[in-house]
Amino acid sequence: MDGGVEIPAQTLNIRRTRVIKDRLYERIRFKNYNDHRIHVRVNFEFGSDFADIFHVRGLLHERTGTFYRPVVEGQTITFAHTGEDGLLRQTAIDLGTAPSVVEYGIGSVRVSFDLDLVGHQTKLLSFVIEPIVAGVEREGPAFDVAVHELRRSYDEWDHECTSIYTDNEVFNTLLQRGRRDLRALLTDTPDGRYIAAGIPWYVAAFGRDSLMTAHQILMLNPAPARDTLRLLARFQGDRVDEWRDEEPGKILHEIRTGALANAAIVPHTPYYGSIDSTPLFLMLFGTYFKWTNDRAFAEEMMPHVDRALEWIDRYGDMDGDGFVEYQRRSRRGLDNQGWKDSYNSIVNADGSLAEPPIALSEVQGYVYLAKLRIADVYDAFDRERDAVALREQAHELKKRFNEAFWVPEDSFYAVALDGKKRPVRSVTSNPAHGMLSYHNGTVWPHDNALIAAGLKRYGYHKQTNRIATAIFDAAVFVDYMRLPELFCGFTRRTPNQPVSYPVACSPQAWAAGSPFLLLQAMLGLSARAPENLLTINSPVLPAWLNWVELRNLRVGDSLISLVFRREGEMTGFSMISKEGSVRVIMEE
């Protein structure tokens, strides 16, 4: 209404733009499409609860600290709170202009702006919301500058990445969404750059998630692998600290900087309760070297690599049986410390929880591959004796694993060995399986991508494409074609759609990276940059892809562009262009 005069419907356009670059920028545009003047009162309510992420997730319930009454001075609103760590935290909101009306609620502030718009006039309201810790304010650019810098950073990311084109526009959209989401999750900190694990729950450095994501996208862009390894090396464990499940050489699980972590109410400064982060660190380092032959970086990382290997043998293998196992020591730590880290994720066939210490099957595989990968790096640096020792250890581990984990009655490998070295014989038909369970029945895109890549290594091309097709089919039904952290594990039935998991992160880093690993598996790509080679092993495109073009794929110092084409059941490739001396070979 405008002074009692009705404003015709669909004549006032409101456009809201939000930008995050060190702070939150919000611009709201009002456009009057009438030929006459209108008056609009716009109301906003602001508040800030300063809740730590562990409170938001419901992991801790008791809150302490002091809230202060909001302060409004001119065009600025300030909320303040002293947290459990004694630090003063403020949320300062610059409204751009003083509001017409200010009203105080319980911990909130309501403001109103009166806008007069003549016919076809546009007006803007612009807010800047800044977090301030311990009174330290940071200079930030204006809205238009922030938007320009952010767009430029996305353009730079796109330029760094391998360009991927296919004849399937829907699949192109999935790849573009994944590439953009990965850029959105790239996080710069004083300690280095990393890919945050997911929004909203895991906007932090996670060892496992960051390492797996960087591994998934080596074909797309190897730079995040280097950044991730460097950051995690900086926080590599250097002491035995049971509160943080820390040990010398161990790679962190999660790092937080909120009030609860600062006050040592939670051990995440960082927390090291991940049994697989350390072998994954070694795996990624070795595979990154195979793609880049980055010798300067390898020399920088070598002391951290040696310490991580020492952790596997000295601390990871708790009882000297040759397998890496875990058992929580921190009273605030995780009971289960593999990728399925829910308290009830490792269960026996009768539904009972497995007893620690637990040796997970996949972790032994990570250790096996990590030692082989590092042996290759040692070869490149003339550490022949160390390389031979690692290969011998890997082959011995494989032998012991097949003896201890294989369950003849099930014709299947055990999920784990429990504290009494008994196989944990659970498969999806067992009593603890539930389609809604976070780790005991749901479908994870990243896990399926790893499975598909493994099937490809064993020559199961059709099965690889079956998984890739299923993930692609599911993505078609998801908002924005953004693969979520996980789906509910209900049986696929036409015309039913995938059932979303209510609290799944979206975007989630290793879900966003999954399409690239799936594509790499379908194309059979791997690199041996120290030998100046790109290898292609039995490429097989699915029925919904006729051709795939890769432009500026990086192998060592070279750039190469290729096109893959499917003719019936056969897929071949040809080279479009090449910069550098890399050679392409076909392997069967």
NORJORA-V667063 format. One record per backbone hydrogen bond with DSSP energy under -0.5 kcal/mol. NH is the residue of the N-H (numbers start at 0). CO is the residue of the C=O. If there is no record, write none. Layout:
BEGIN
NH/CO, NH/CO
END
This chain:
BEGIN
1/4, 4/1, 5/3, 7/5, 10/7, 12/10, 12/30, 14/28, 16/26, 18/24, 20/18, 20/22, 23/128, 24/18, 24/22, 25/126, 26/16, 27/124, 28/14, 28/26, 29/122, 30/12, 31/120, 32/10, 32/30, 37/116, 39/114, 41/39, 41/112, 43/110, 45/108, 47/106, 54/51, 55/51, 56/52, 57/54, 58/53, 59/53, 65/81, 67/79, 70/77, 72/70, 72/75, 75/72, 76/92, 77/70, 78/90, 79/67, 80/88, 81/65, 82/80, 82/86, 85/82, 88/80, 88/86, 89/131, 90/78, 91/89, 91/129, 92/76, 92/90, 93/91, 93/127, 94/74, 94/92, 99/111, 100/111, 102/109, 104/107, 106/104, 108/45, 109/102, 110/43, 111/100, 112/41, 114/39, 114/112, 116/37, 116/114, 117/115, 119/31, 119/33, 120/117, 122/29, 124/27, 126/25, 127/93, 128/23, 129/91, 129/127, 131/89, 132/135, 133/87, 135/132, 136/134, 145/141, 146/142, 147/143, 148/144, 149/145, 150/146, 151/147, 152/148, 153/149, 154/150, 155/151, 156/152, 157/153, 158/154, 159/155, 160/156, 161/219, 162/550, 164/548, 166/546, 168/166, 171/167, 172/168, 173/169, 174/170, 175/171, 176/172, 177/173, 178/174, 179/175, 180/176, 181/177, 182/178, 183/179, 184/180, 185/181, 185/182, 186/193, 188/191, 191/188, 193/186, 195/184, 195/193, 196/201, 196/203, 197/201, 198/506, 201/197, 203/201, 205/203, 206/252, 209/205, 210/206, 211/207, 212/208, 213/209, 214/210, 215/211, 216/212, 217/214, 220/216, 224/221, 225/221, 226/222, 227/223, 228/224, 229/225, 230/226, 231/227, 232/228, 233/229, 234/230, 235/232, 236/249, 240/238, 240/245, 243/240, 244/241, 245/240, 248/236, 249/246, 252/270, 253/270, 254/204, 255/267, 261/257, 262/258, 263/260, 264/259, 265/259, 268/266, 268/269, 270/253, 271/243, 273/271, 274/336, 275/336, 279/275, 280/276, 281/277, 282/278, 283/279, 284/280, 285/281, 286/282, 287/283, 288/284, 289/285, 290/286, 291/287, 292/288, 294/292, 297/293, 298/294, 299/295, 300/296, 301/297, 303/300, 304/300, 305/301, 306/302, 307/303, 308/304, 309/305, 310/306, 311/307, 312/308, 313/309, 314/310, 315/310, 316/311, 317/315, 324/315, 325/357, 332/329, 340/338, 344/341, 346/344, 347/351, 350/347, 353/345, 356/325, 357/325, 358/416, 359/357, 360/414, 363/359, 364/360, 365/361, 366/362, 367/363, 368/364, 369/365, 370/366, 371/367, 372/368, 373/369, 374/370, 375/371, 376/372, 377/373, 378/374, 379/375, 380/376, 380/377, 381/378, 382/377, 386/382, 387/383, 388/384, 389/385, 390/386, 391/387, 392/388, 393/389, 394/390, 395/391, 396/392, 397/393, 398/394, 399/395, 400/396, 401/397, 402/398, 403/399, 404/400, 405/401, 406/411, 407/405, 409/406, 410/406, 411/406, 413/404, 414/423, 415/423, 416/358, 417/421, 418/354, 420/417, 423/415, 424/422, 425/423, 429/426, 430/348, 432/429, 433/439, 436/433, 441/436, 442/486, 443/441, 444/442, 447/443, 448/444, 449/445, 450/446, 451/447, 452/448, 453/449, 454/450, 455/451, 456/452, 457/453, 458/455, 459/454, 460/458, 463/459, 464/460, 465/461, 466/462, 467/463, 468/464, 469/465, 470/466, 471/467, 472/468, 473/469, 474/470, 475/471, 476/472, 476/473, 477/474, 480/477, 481/478, 482/480, 484/504, 486/442, 487/498, 488/434, 495/492, 499/497, 500/485, 501/499, 503/500, 505/198, 507/482, 508/196, 510/507, 511/507, 512/508, 513/510, 514/510, 515/512, 516/512, 517/513, 518/514, 519/515, 520/516, 521/517, 522/518, 523/519, 524/519, 525/534, 527/532, 528/289, 530/527, 531/528, 532/527, 533/582, 534/525, 535/584, 536/523, 537/535, 537/586, 539/521, 544/541, 547/563, 548/164, 549/561, 550/162, 552/559, 554/557, 555/290, 557/554, 558/578, 559/552, 560/576, 561/549, 562/573, 563/547, 564/571, 565/545, 566/569, 569/566, 571/564, 573/562, 575/560, 576/560, 578/558, 582/531, 584/533, 586/535
END
